[in-house]
């Protein structure tokens, strides 16, 4: 075990015992790490509300090769209050975090994916989430991880364009193109996650409510 300062995004938290938490972090330096946060629920002075999904932190970790690392302290926090300004924005931010957690191996640095998730959170902080934002994130994530589905169909041209830019909001989809992209990406995500995602159910419920 060794001490390391890392840039990290909180993916999820799990209550442990009476006062502790287990935190899933996606770090720039170490990839995805699960860390034990002692007394995180008992003392607001120790971590406060910093360990919420979607928060960006600079942390000091005792990194362990196998098993749980240990979260020693948080040096700096970047919160995104705008993520909770609307249900769609909150749902997509939680989905982005859960998808990264579900698809990434533990302990493998993935700096391109770290930047993609950071860019999603910053984009959502500035405004409402759209279906195109979700599909932009999914196709780039699958591409980075080597899971990109074939994109030869003309209706998937916007997805090819999504891979040529790192900026959310620049690629336009027609209604039909969104339907085709959604079918393809839903299958690909389901294939590689292998389990239901709670945040995806939340997203789907919101989509049905809008219709």
PAZAPA-4460 file (N, C-alpha, C; in steps of 0.05 Angstrom, whole numbers, plus 32768, in hexadecimal, padded with zeros to 4 digits):
% residues 211
    n_x    n_y    n_z   ca_x   ca_y   ca_z    c_x    c_y    c_z   seq   type   mol
   8011   7FE8   8000   8000   8000   8000   8012   8019   8000     1      X     A
   800B   802D   7FF0   801A   8045   7FEE   8007   805D   7FED     2      X     A
   8011   8074   7FF6   8001   808C   7FF5   8004   809A   7FDA     3      X     A
   7FED   80A4   7FD0   7FEE   80B2   7FB6   7FD8   80C7   7FB6     4      X     A
   7FDF   80DE   7FAA   7FCB   80F3   7FA6   7FBF   80F0   7F8A     5      X     A
   7FA5   80F0   7F88   7F97   80EA   7F6E   7F81   80FE   7F69     6      X     A
   7F7C   8102   7F4F   7F64   8110   7F46   7F4F   80FA   7F43     7      X     A
   7F37   80FF   7F4D   7F23   80EA   7F4E   7F07   80F5   7F4A     8      X     A
   7EF6   80E4   7F3E   7ED9   80E9   7F3C   7ECB   80D4   7F4D     9      X     A
   7EB9   80DC   7F5E   7EA9   80C9   7F6E   7E95   80BC   7F5B    10      X     A
   7E96   80A1   7F5A   7E82   8092   7F4A   7E6B   8089   7F5A    11      X     A
   7E70   807F   7F72   7E5A   8075   7F84   7E64   8073   7FA0    12      X     A
   7E52   8072   7FB3   7E59   806D   7FCF   7E47   8058   7FDA    13      X     A
   7E52   8049   7FEE   7E43   8033   7FFB   7E47   8035   8019    14      X     A
   7E31   8036   8028   7E33   8037   8045   7E40   801D   804F    15      X     A
   7E52   801F   8062   7E5F   8007   806D   7E60   800A   808C    16      X     A
   7E55   7FF6   8099   7E54   7FF8   80B6   7E43   800F   80C0    17      X     A
   7E49   8019   80D7   7E39   802F   80E3   7E42   804A   80DA    18      X     A
   7E5B   804D   80D2   7E65   8069   80CD   7E77   806C   80B4    19      X     A
   7E7D   8056   80A7   7E91   8057   8091   7E83   8056   8076    20      X     A
   7E93   805A   8061   7E8A   8058   8046   7E9F   804A   8035    21      X     A
   7E96   803C   8020   7EA7   8032   800B   7EA1   8043   7FF3    22      X     A
   7EB6   8050   7FE8   7EB3   8063   7FD2   7EC0   8057   7FB9    23      X     A
   7EB1   8059   7FA3   7EBC   8051   7F89   7EC5   806B   7F7C    24      X     A
   7EDF   806D   7F76   7EEB   8084   7F6A   7EF6   807E   7F4F    25      X     A
   7EF4   8090   7F3C   7F01   808D   7F22   7F17   80A2   7F22    26      X     A
   7F30   8099   7F23   7F46   80AB   7F26   7F56   80AD   7F0B    27      X     A
   7F62   80C4   7F08   7F72   80C8   7EF0   7F8B   80B7   7EF1    28      X     A
   7F96   80B4   7F08   7FB0   80A6   7F0B   7FAE   8088   7F0D    29      X     A
   7F99   807E   7F1A   7F97   8062   7F20   7F7F   8054   7F14    30      X     A
   7F6E   8063   7F05   7F56   8057   7EFB   7F41   8054   7F11    31      X     A
   7F31   8040   7F0F   7F1B   803C   7F23   7F27   802F   7F3C    32      X     A
   7F20   803A   7F53   7F29   8030   7F6D   7F12   8030   7F80    33      X     A
   7F11   801B   7F90   7EFE   801A   7FA7   7F0D   8021   7FC0    34      X     A
   7F03   8034   7FCF   7F12   803D   7FE7   7F00   803E   7FFF    35      X     A
   7F0C   8038   8016   7EFE   8038   8030   7F01   8054   803B    36      X     A
   7EEA   8061   8042   7EEA   807C   804E   7EE0   8079   806B    37      X     A
   7EF3   8078   807D   7EEC   8074   8099   7EDE   808C   80A5    38      X     A
   7EC8   8087   80B3   7EB8   809B   80C1   7EAC   80B0   80AE    39      X     A
   7EA9   80A8   8094   7E9E   80BB   8081   7E82   80C3   8087    40      X     A
   7E73   80B1   8094   7E57   80B7   809A   7E54   80C4   80B6    41      X     A
   7E68   80C0   80C7   7E65   80C9   80E3   7E6F   80E6   80E6    42      X     A
   7E82   80EE   80D6   7E8E   8109   80DA   7E8C   8119   80C1    43      X     A
   7E7B   812E   80C1   7E79   8140   80AA   7E93   8151   80A7    44      X     A
   7EA2   8155   80BC   7EBA   8164   80BA   7ECF   8154   80AA    45      X     A
   7ECE   813A   80AB   7EE2   812A   809D   7EDF   812B   807F    46      X     A
   7EC7   8125   8075   7EC3   8125   8058   7EAA   8136   8050    47      X     A
   7E99   813C   8063   7E81   814C   805C   7E71   8140   8046    48      X     A
   7E68   8151   8034   7E58   8147   801D   7E69   8143   8004    49      X     A
   7E83   8140   8008   7E95   813F   7FF1   7E94   8124   7FE1    50      X     A
   7E8A   810F   7FEE   7E8B   80F5   7FE2   7E71   80EE   7FD4    51      X     A
   7E66   8101   7FC5   7E4E   80FC   7FB6   7E55   80F6   7F99    52      X     A
   7E46   80E3   7F8C   7E4C   80DC   7F70   7E4D   80F5   7F5E    53      X     A
   7E61   80F6   7F4D   7E65   810C   7F3B   7E77   8122   7F45    54      X     A
   7E7E   8122   7F5F   7E91   8136   7F69   7EAD   812F   7F60    55      X     A
   7EBD   8144   7F59   7ED9   8140   7F52   7EEA   8148   7F6A    56      X     A
   7EFD   8137   7F71   7F0D   813B   7F89   7F2B   8139   7F83    57      X     A
   7F3B   8145   7F93   7F57   813E   7F96   7F5A   8130   7FB0    58      X     A
   7F63   8117   7FB0   7F63   8107   7FC8   7F7E   80FC   7FCD    59      X     A
   7F83   80F5   7FE6   7F9A   80E5   7FEE   7F90   80C9   7FF5    60      X     A
   7F9B   80B6   7FE7   7F93   809A   7FEB   7FAB   8089   7FF5    61      X     A
   7FA5   8076   8005   7FB7   8060   800A   7FAF   804A   7FF6    62      X     A
   7FBE   8048   7FE0   7FB6   8037   7FCA   7FC0   801A   7FCF    63      X     A
   7FAD   8008   7FCD   7FB3   7FEB   7FD1   7FB0   7FDD   7FB6    64      X     A
   7FC3   7FCB   7FB1   7FC3   7FBC   7F98   7FAA   7FAC   7F94    65      X     A
   7FA2   7F9E   7FA9   7F89   7F8E   7FA9   7F78   7F95   7FC1    66      X     A
   7F5E   7F95   7FBD   7F4C   7F9B   7FD3   7F48   7FB9   7FD5    67      X     A
   7F3D   7FC1   7FEC   7F35   7FDD   7FF0   7F4E   7FEF   7FF6    68      X     A
   7F4F   8005   7FE7   7F62   801A   7FEF   7F56   802A   8006    69      X     A
   7F64   803E   800F   7F5A   804E   8026   7F5B   806B   801E    70      X     A
   7F44   8079   8022   7F42   8095   801D   7F4B   80A4   8036    71      X     A
   7F62   80B1   8034   7F6D   80BF   804B   7F61   80DB   804F    72      X     A
   7F61   80EA   803A   7F55   8105   803C   7F4F   8110   8020    73      X     A
   7F3E   8124   8020   7F37   8132   8007   7F45   814D   8008    74      X     A
   7F55   8153   7FF4   7F64   816C   7FF3   7F54   8183   7FE7    75      X     A
   7F44   817D   7FD3   7F36   8191   7FC4   7F1D   8185   7FB7    76      X     A
   7F08   8195   7FB5   7EEF   818A   7FAA   7EE5   819C   7F94    77      X     A
   7EDB   8190   7F7E   7ECC   819F   7F6A   7EB1   8193   7F68    78      X     A
   7E9D   81A0   7F73   7E82   8197   7F72   7E73   81A3   7F5A    79      X     A
   7E5E   8196   7F51   7E4E   81A0   7F3B   7E31   81A2   7F43    80      X     A
   7E2A   81B8   7F51   7E0E   81BA   7F5A   7DFA   81BA   7F44    81      X     A
   7E02   81C3   7F2B   7DF0   81C3   7F15   7DE7   81A7   7F0D    82      X     A
   7DF5   8192   7F14   7DED   8177   7F0E   7DD3   8170   7F1B    83      X     A
   7DCC   817D   7F31   7DB4   8177   7F40   7D9E   818C   7F3B    84      X     A
   7DA2   819C   7F26   7D8F   81B1   7F20   7D76   81A6   7F11    85      X     A
   7D78   818F   7F05   7D62   8182   7EF7   7D65   8164   7EF8    86      X     A
   7D4E   8156   7EF6   7D50   8139   7EF8   7D5F   812C   7EE1    87      X     A
   7D5C   8137   7EC8   7D6A   812C   7EB1   7D88   812F   7EB4    88      X     A
   7D91   8146   7EBE   7DAD   814B   7EC1   7DB8   8139   7ED7    89      X     A
   7DAA   8136   7EED   7DB3   8125   7F03   7DB4   8108   7EF9    90      X     A
   7D9F   80FF   7EEB   7D9E   80E3   7EE1   7DB6   80DD   7ECF    91      X     A
   7DBC   80EF   7EBC   7DD1   80EA   7EA9   7DED   80EA   7EB7    92      X     A
   7DF0   80FB   7ECA   7E0A   80FC   7ED9   7E0E   80E2   7EE9    93      X     A
   7DF9   80D8   7EF6   7DFA   80BF   7F04   7DFF   80A8   7EF1    94      X     A
   7DF2   80A9   7EDA   7DF6   8094   7EC6   7E13   8093   7EBC    95      X     A
   7E1E   80AB   7EB6   7E3A   80AC   7EAE   7E4C   809F   7EC2    96      X     A
   7E48   80A5   7EDC   7E59   809A   7EF1   7E55   807C   7EF3    97      X     A
   7E3C   8073   7EF3   7E36   8056   7EF6   7E41   8046   7EDE    98      X     A
   7E3F   8052   7EC6   7E49   8044   7EAE   7E67   8040   7EB0    99      X     A
   7E75   8055   7EB8   7E92   8053   7EBB   7E99   803E   7ED0   100      X     A
   7E8A   803E   7EE6   7E8F   802A   7EFB   7E8B   800E   7EF1   101      X     A
   7E75   800A   7EE1   7E6E   7FEF   7ED8   7E81   7FE4   7EC3   102      X     A
   7E8D   7FF6   7EB3   7E9C   7FED   7E9B   7EBA   7FEE   7E9E   103      X     A
   7EC5   7FFB   7EB3   7EE2   7FFE   7EB5   7EEE   7FE9   7EC7   104      X     A
   7F06   7FDF   7EC0   7F14   7FCD   7ED2   7F1F   7FDD   7EEA   105      X     A
   7F23   7FCF   7F00   7F2E   7FDC   7F17   7F4C   7FE0   7F14   106      X     A
   7F56   7FF7   7F1C   7F73   7FFB   7F1D   7F81   7FFF   7F02   107      X     A
   7F72   8006   7EED   7F7E   800B   7ED3   7F79   8028   7ECB   108      X     A
   7F8E   8039   7EC9   7F8A   8055   7EC1   7F7E   8057   7EA5   109      X     A
   7F6A   8068   7EA2   7F5D   806E   7E89   7F5A   808C   7E86   110      X     A
   7F6F   809A   7E81   7F6E   80B8   7E81   7F5A   80C3   7E6D   111      X     A
   7F57   80B7   7E55   7F43   80C2   7E42   7F27   80BF   7E4D   112      X     A
   7F21   80A9   7E5A   7F06   80A6   7E66   7F02   80B9   7E7D   113      X     A
   7F17   80BD   7E8D   7F15   80D0   7EA3   7F0E   80EC   7E98   114      X     A
   7F1B   80F4   7E82   7F15   810E   7E77   7EF9   810F   7E6B   115      X     A
   7EF0   80F9   7E5F   7ED5   80F8   7E54   7EC0   80FB   7E6A   116      X     A
   7EC3   80ED   7E80   7EB0   80F0   7E96   7EB1   810C   7EA2   117      X     A
   7EC9   8117   7EA5   7ECB   8132   7EAF   7EBD   8146   7E9D   118      X     A
   7EC0   8142   7E82   7EB4   8154   7E6F   7E95   8152   7E70   119      X     A
   7E8B   8139   7E74   7E6E   8135   7E77   7E64   8145   7E8F   120      X     A
   7E71   8142   7EA6   7E67   8150   7EBE   7E68   816E   7EBB   121      X     A
   7E7E   8178   7EAE   7E80   8195   7EAA   7E6A   819F   7E97   122      X     A
   7E64   818F   7E82   7E4F   8196   7E6F   7E34   8197   7E7D   123      X     A
   7E2E   8183   7E8D   7E14   8181   7E9A   7E11   8198   7EAF   124      X     A
   7E27   81A0   7EBB   7E27   81B6   7ECE   7E1D   81D0   7EC1   125      X     A
   7E22   81D2   7EA7   7E1B   81EB   7E99   7DFF   81EC   7E8E   126      X     A
   7DF2   81D5   7E8D   7DD7   81D5   7E81   7DC9   81BA   7E82   127      X     A
   7DB1   81BA   7E77   7DA0   81A2   7E78   7DAC   818B   7E67   128      X     A
   7DA7   8172   7E70   7DB0   815B   7E61   7D9D   8155   7E4A   129      X     A
   7DA9   814A   7E35   7D99   8142   7E1D   7D9F   8125   7E16   130      X     A
   7D8E   8119   7E06   7D93   80FE   7DFC   7DAD   80FD   7DEC   131      X     A
   7DB3   8112   7DDD   7DCC   8112   7DCD   7DE4   8112   7DE0   132      X     A
   7DE3   811F   7DF7   7DF9   811E   7E0A   7DFE   8101   7E13   133      X     A
   7DE9   80F3   7E19   7DEC   80D8   7E22   7DF9   80C7   7E0D   134      X     A
   7DF0   80C9   7DF4   7DFB   80B9   7DDE   7E18   80C0   7DD8   135      X     A
   7E1E   80DA   7DDA   7E3A   80E4   7DD6   7E4C   80D6   7DEB   136      X     A
   7E43   80D6   7E04   7E53   80CA   7E19   7E57   80AC   7E14   137      X     A
   7E41   809E   7E0E   7E42   8082   7E0B   7E55   8079   7DF5   138      X     A
   7E53   8085   7DDD   7E63   807C   7DC7   7E80   8082   7DCC   139      X     A
   7E87   8098   7DD8   7EA3   809E   7DDE   7EAE   808C   7DF4   140      X     A
   7E9D   8086   7E08   7EA6   8073   7E1D   7EAB   8057   7E11   141      X     A
   7E99   804D   7E01   7E9C   8033   7DF4   7EB5   8032   7DE3   142      X     A
   7EBA   8048   7DD5   7ED1   804A   7DC3   7EEB   8049   7DD3   143      X     A
   7EEC   8058   7DE9   7F04   8058   7DF9   7F0A   803D   7E05   144      X     A
   7EF6   802E   7E0D   7EF9   8014   7E19   7EFC   7FFD   7E05   145      X     A
   7EFB   8004   7DEB   7EFD   7FEF   7DD7   7EE4   7FDF   7DD1   146      X     A
   7ECD   7FEB   7DD8   7EB3   7FDD   7DD5   7EA2   7FEA   7DC0   147      X     A
   7EAD   7FFB   7DAF   7E9D   800A   7D9C   7E8F   7FF8   7D88   148      X     A
   7E75   7FFB   7D85   7E66   7FEA   7D71   7E6A   7FF5   7D55   149      X     A
   7E64   7FE5   7D40   7E67   7FEE   7D25   7E55   8006   7D1F   150      X     A
   7E5F   8019   7D0F   7E50   8032   7D0A   7E4E   8038   7CEC   151      X     A
   7E4A   8023   7CDC   7E49   8026   7CBF   7E2F   8032   7CB5   152      X     A
   7E19   802E   7CC3   7DFF   8037   7CBA   7DFE   8056   7CB8   153      X     A
   7DF1   8060   7CA3   7DF0   807D   7C9F   7DE2   808C   7CB6   154      X     A
   7DCF   807E   7CC3   7DC1   808A   7CD9   7DD3   808D   7CF2   155      X     A
   7DEA   8081   7CF1   7DFD   8083   7D08   7E13   8097   7D02   156      X     A
   7E11   80A7   7CED   7E25   80BB   7CE7   7E2A   80CE   7CFF   157      X     A
   7E15   80D7   7D0D   7E1B   80E8   7D24   7E2D   80DB   7D39   158      X     A
   7E2A   80C1   7D3D   7E3B   80B3   7D50   7E58   80B4   7D47   159      X     A
   7E5D   80B1   7D2D   7E78   80B3   7D22   7E83   80CF   7D27   160      X     A
   7E71   80E3   7D24   7E7A   80FF   7D29   7E80   8103   7D47   161      X     A
   7E72   80F5   7D58   7E77   80F7   7D75   7E94   80EE   7D7C   162      X     A
   7E9E   80DC   7D6D   7EB9   80D2   7D72   7ECF   80E5   7D68   163      X     A
   7EC7   80F9   7D58   7EDA   810C   7D4D   7EDC   8126   7D5D   164      X     A
   7ECC   8129   7D71   7ECD   8141   7D82   7ECC   8139   7D9F   165      X     A
   7ED9   8148   7DAF   7ED8   8143   7DCC   7EC5   8156   7DDA   166      X     A
   7EB4   8163   7DCB   7EA3   8178   7DD7   7E85   8170   7DD6   167      X     A
   7E78   816F   7DED   7E5C   816A   7DED   7E4D   8181   7DE0   168      X     A
   7E37   817A   7DD3   7E25   818E   7DC8   7E2B   8197   7DAB   169      X     A
   7E41   818D   7D9F   7E48   8195   7D84   7E3B   8184   7D6F   170      X     A
   7E33   816B   7D76   7E27   8159   7D62   7E09   8159   7D64   171      X     A
   7DFC   815D   7D4E   7DDE   815D   7D4D   7DD4   8142   7D43   172      X     A
   7DBE   8139   7D4F   7DB0   8121   7D47   7D94   8128   7D3F   173      X     A
   7D8A   811C   7D29   7D6E   811D   7D23   7D5F   8109   7D36   174      X     A
   7D45   810B   7D36   7D36   80F8   7D47   7D3B   80DB   7D3F   175      X     A
   7D3C   80D6   7D25   7D41   80BA   7D1B   7D5D   80B1   7D22   176      X     A
   7D70   80C4   7D20   7D8C   80BC   7D26   7D8F   80B6   7D44   177      X     A
   7D81   80C5   7D55   7D82   80BE   7D71   7D76   80A3   7D77   178      X     A
   7D61   809C   7D69   7D55   8082   7D6D   7D68   806C   7D65   179      X     A
   7D74   806E   7D4E   7D87   805A   7D44   7DA0   8058   7D57   180      X     A
   7DAA   806F   7D5F   7DC1   8070   7D71   7DBA   8063   7D8C   181      X     A
   7DA2   8069   7D96   7D9A   805E   7DAF   7D97   8040   7DAF   182      X     A
   7D8C   8035   7D9A   7D8A   8018   7D98   7DA5   800B   7D98   183      X     A
   7DB7   8016   7D88   7DD2   800A   7D87   7DE1   800C   7DA1   184      X     A
   7DE0   8023   7DAD   7DF0   8027   7DC6   7DE3   8019   7DDE   185      X     A
   7DC9   8018   7DDE   7DBC   8009   7DF4   7DC4   7FEC   7DF4   186      X     A
   7DC5   7FE0   7DDC   7DCE   7FC4   7DDA   7DEB   7FC1   7DE2   187      X     A
   7DFC   7FD3   7DD9   7E19   7FD1   7DDF   7E1E   7FD5   7DFD   188      X     A
   7E11   7FE8   7E0A   7E15   7FED   7E26   7E0B   7FD5   7E36   189      X     A
   7DF3   7FCA   7E2F   7DE8   7FB3   7E3D   7DFA   7F9B   7E3B   190      X     A
   7E06   7F97   7E23   7E17   7F80   7E1E   7E30   7F81   7E31   191      X     A
   7E3B   7F99   7E35   7E54   7F9A   7E43   7E51   7F9F   7E61   192      X     A
   7E3B   7FAA   7E6A   7E37   7FAD   7E87   7E2E   7F93   7E93   193      X     A
   7E1D   7F85   7E85   7E14   7F6B   7E8F   7E02   7F6C   7EA7   194      X     A
   7DF9   7F83   7EAF   7DE7   7F86   7EC6   7DD7   7F9F   7EC3   195      X     A
   7DBF   7FA1   7ECF   7DAF   7FB9   7ECE   7DBD   7FD0   7EDD   196      X     A
   7DBB   7FE8   7ED2   7DC6   7FFF   7EDF   7DAF   8010   7EEB   197      X     A
   7DB0   8016   7F04   7D9B   8024   7F12   7D96   8040   7F05   198      X     A
   7DAC   804D   7EFE   7DAA   8068   7EF3   7D9D   8067   7ED7   199      X     A
   7DA1   8051   7EC8   7D95   804E   7EAE   7D76   804C   7EB1   200      X     A
   7D6D   803D   7EC4   7D50   803C   7EC9   7D45   8057   7ED0   201      X     A
   7D53   8067   7EDF   7D4C   8082   7EE5   7D49   8093   7ECC   202      X     A
   7D5D   8091   7EBA   7D5D   809F   7EA1   7D45   8097   7E90   203      X     A
   7D40   807D   7E8E   7D2A   8073   7E7D   7D0F   807C   7E88   204      X     A
   7D0C   807D   7EA2   7CF3   8086   7EAE   7CEE   80A4   7EA8   205      X     A
   7D03   80B4   7EA8   7D01   80D0   7EA1   7CF9   80D4   7E84   206      X     A
   7D05   80C3   7E73   7CFF   80C5   7E56   7CE2   80BE   7E51   207      X     A
   7CD8   80A9   7E5E   7CBC   80A2   7E5A   7CA9   80B7   7E64   208      X     A
   7CB1   80C4   7E7A   7CA0   80D9   7E86   7C9E   80F2   7E73   209      X     A
   7CB3   80F6   7E63   7CB3   810D   7E51   7CA1   8108   7E38   210      X     A
   7C9B   80EF   7E32   7C8C   80E9   7E1A   7C6E   80EC   7E1F   211      X     A
***
